[in-house]
Amino acid sequence: MLKAGIVGLPNVGKSTLFNAITSSYQAESANYPFCTIEPNSGIVKVQDQRLFVLQELVKTPVMVPAVFEFVDIAGLVRGASRGEGLGNQFLAHIREVDAVVHVVRCFENPDIVHVDGSVDPLRDLETIHIELCLADADSLTRRVERLRKSFKQGDKKVAAELEVFEKILPVVENGGVVETESFSEEEQVIMRRSQLLSTKPVIYAANVNEDELADPSQNVHLQRLRAHAAKESREVVVISAQIEAELSQLDATEKQEYLESLGVKSSGVDQLIGAAFRALRMVTYFTAGVQEARAWPFTRGMTAPQCAGIIHSDFEKGFIRAEVIGYDDYVACGGEKGAKDKGVMRLEGREYLMKDGDVVHFRFNV
């Protein structure tokens, strides 16, 4: 299961946000550093309106949404790469996640202590970014030295890995941002497998005051954060962690009424979950029948057999073909039978790259 880790300096609202995202109170929230030591985790459902439509069309009582895991990780302080605070533990937990949700404090409140004494989102970003880079630089220096030795001894298998790490090392040594999109798909696979900290997808969650949700344009901290994020091609989601925690305890009707009273159209948590899904390059295909309607997340660029393997490894091994109907066609035709009658169902083979919204039935033989 894919994981998104919630990180940030102490007392920026990480645990409060985690409680909201997972609609639970598993994580202790308090006004002192290192309130969170061991990472809490929770399974999050991806709200996808398309799945409700499919459930209605196939008339099944069972609907299974896509899910992934959010992990609340202990607050980091300057010097973590040298073991300060809970540094080594913090960095180890980040290595285990697929994407990072970096909670950034963009609100003023004298009653909530900031670990550095004042609110400065760019300074906070730099603190964590530098610590991740320092940790990676130390790790990569040892890896590159070992790989170079193996390559000189005739082991050509390490060439691709060595080339990737030699590109990344000078970037992290200088505290730069690794532009992962400039690497080939094969190189990105190597990066993901290596569990480097500084190459993980990052989303910034700007934690603002309640009265700024409807119109955050006057929040100077937020504007600075957005300008910075634009240079890095990273998303910023504006959120009030405290309000979201309150919303998570309401039913659907109460939640919508509360949002409207705040002048907000949708929950920041819903936006954040969507942003995390996009950062992980995940999209969704569906299976739909009388037994259930289910969403299956997959990484862009996966073939039909690979996507079949998400359901069960035997499906990939014995893949014959995929019967595919685009979501819009499926709905417009009133379901599978109508799509077949109108000739919009396609038979796709092993080379087919699955698309977001495909409604599919896999044929296989084992």
Helices and strands as residue ranges (DSSP letters): E 3-7, H 14-21, E 40-45, H 49-58, E 63-64, E 67-72, G 80-82, H 87-95, E 99-105, H 121-152, G 156-158, H 159-173, G 180-182, H 185-194, E 202-207, G 210-212, G 216-218, H 220-232, E 236-239, H 241-247, H 252-262, H 268-279, E 282-288, E 293-299, H 304-311, H 313-317, E 319-325, H 327-332, H 336-341, E 346-348, E 359-364
